[in-house]
Every structure is written in structure tokens, then in C-alpha cells.
């Protein structure tokens, strides 16, 4: 199953955000075990690098980026994605780009903690907790 992880989910793990890291880490372990085909939007990678560089030194930020790049495929952001995002009904352009990137990559699910930002999504959207419950009910 193709699943796109929103930026906040990856940051929960990399920054060890106490309230959120456990479920996000568990889902990332599913990607590592090839039980989930994990995707990141191309803009997520640049955003993560920028934010990590504020908390870590440059070398540590690069190591973190390399570790997530070893796990995830990258959903492209190109002209078609940008034009689709501009036409979408999303109120937040960044979320619209992420959504359109996922759609054009054939992603089946989006995982985010900001469900409300994806009300207009054409792809099912779950919090990490909801997604874990959903996949557990399938097994």
C-alpha cells in the first residue's frame, strides 16, 4: 500500500516529539519492513532539512535526511502538480501541493496530524492512530 507521510509525522520522529513520536515511529518501522510503501512529498524533504538545520548542526541534518531518503520514495513536485494545486479547493497551498504530489504518484493514503487541513482531499487521510487501527483491522 502506498502511503504518503506528511511533514509533521516525520518531524515527530526526528525531533522525538513525546506526544506523537511512538505511533509515527511504529508506522515508519512498517516502511522499513516493507509492509508500507512510504512516500514523502519533495517539499517535505526540503522543509525537514531546513527545520533540522535549526536544531542540529549541518552534518547531523544531512545524516537525518539520508536516513529518511533510504526509507521513503519521493513524490515529485513539478509543473503539473503545482498547476493542480493552484486549481484545488484547499485553503493552504503547501497542503494542496502535498496532496497533488501524492495524487500524481498514485498514493492510496495520507497520514497527517492535521486532518482538518485535508478536508478537500481526494485521497483518504488518517492520523497515525487512525491509520494503525485501520491496518490492524485488515489483518
MODA-V700746 format. One record per residue. N is the residue number from 1. RES is the residue in three letters. OMEGA is omega in degrees with one decimal (999 if undefined). Layout:
N&RES&OMEGA + N&RES&OMEGA
This chain:
1&UNK&-179.4 + 2&UNK&-175.5 + 3&UNK&175.6 + 4&UNK&179.3 + 5&UNK&176.7 + 6&UNK&-178.2 + 7&UNK&-176.4 + 8&UNK&-179.3 + 9&UNK&179.2 + 10&UNK&178.1 + 11&UNK&176.8 + 12&UNK&-179.4 + 13&UNK&-174.5 + 14&UNK&179.8 + 15&UNK&179.0 + 16&UNK&177.2 + 17&UNK&-168.4 + 18&UNK&-176.3 + 19&UNK&-170.2 + 20&UNK&-169.9 + 21&UNK&-174.5 + 22&UNK&-179.0 + 23&UNK&178.6 + 24&UNK&178.4 + 25&UNK&179.2 + 26&UNK&178.3 + 27&UNK&176.3 + 28&UNK&176.7 + 29&UNK&175.6 + 30&UNK&175.4 + 31&UNK&-179.5 + 32&UNK&-179.8 + 33&UNK&179.9 + 34&UNK&174.1 + 35&UNK&175.6 + 36&UNK&173.3 + 37&UNK&-173.1 + 38&UNK&177.9 + 39&UNK&169.0 + 40&UNK&170.8 + 41&UNK&179.3 + 42&UNK&179.8 + 43&UNK&176.9 + 44&UNK&-178.4 + 45&UNK&-179.5 + 46&UNK&178.3 + 47&UNK&179.7 + 48&UNK&179.1 + 49&UNK&180.0 + 50&UNK&-177.6 + 51&UNK&178.4 + 52&UNK&179.5 + 53&UNK&176.7 + 54&UNK&-176.8 + 55&UNK&-176.0 + 56&UNK&172.6 + 57&UNK&-173.9 + 58&UNK&-178.9 + 59&UNK&178.9 + 60&UNK&177.7 + 61&UNK&178.7 + 62&UNK&177.7 + 63&UNK&178.9 + 64&UNK&178.4 + 65&UNK&178.2 + 66&UNK&-179.5 + 67&UNK&178.5 + 68&UNK&177.7 + 69&UNK&177.0 + 70&UNK&-177.6 + 71&UNK&-167.6 + 72&UNK&167.1 + 73&UNK&-178.2 + 74&UNK&174.8 + 75&UNK&-174.0 + 76&UNK&168.6 + 77&UNK&-179.6 + 78&UNK&-177.9 + 79&UNK&-179.0 + 80&UNK&179.1 + 81&UNK&-179.9 + 82&UNK&-179.6 + 83&UNK&176.3 + 84&UNK&179.3 + 85&UNK&179.5 + 86&UNK&-179.1 + 87&UNK&-174.3 + 88&UNK&-179.5 + 89&UNK&179.2 + 90&UNK&177.0 + 91&UNK&-179.8 + 92&UNK&-176.3 + 93&UNK&-179.8 + 94&UNK&177.3 + 95&UNK&178.1 + 96&UNK&177.6 + 97&UNK&178.6 + 98&UNK&-179.8 + 99&UNK&-178.3 + 100&UNK&175.0 + 101&UNK&177.9 + 102&UNK&-179.0 + 103&UNK&-178.9 + 104&UNK&177.0 + 105&UNK&-180.0 + 106&UNK&179.7 + 107&UNK&-177.7 + 108&UNK&-177.2 + 109&UNK&172.5 + 110&UNK&176.7 + 111&UNK&-179.5 + 112&UNK&170.0 + 113&UNK&-177.3 + 114&UNK&-178.1 + 115&UNK&-176.3 + 116&UNK&179.8 + 117&UNK&-176.2 + 118&UNK&-179.7 + 119&UNK&-177.6 + 120&UNK&-176.0 + 121&UNK&173.9 + 122&UNK&178.8 + 123&UNK&176.8 + 124&UNK&-176.4 + 125&UNK&-178.0 + 126&UNK&164.5 + 127&UNK&176.7 + 128&UNK&179.8 + 129&UNK&178.9 + 130&UNK&-178.8 + 131&UNK&176.9 + 132&UNK&177.3 + 133&UNK&-179.3 + 134&UNK&-177.8 + 135&UNK&176.0 + 136&UNK&179.0 + 137&UNK&178.7 + 138&UNK&-176.0 + 139&UNK&999
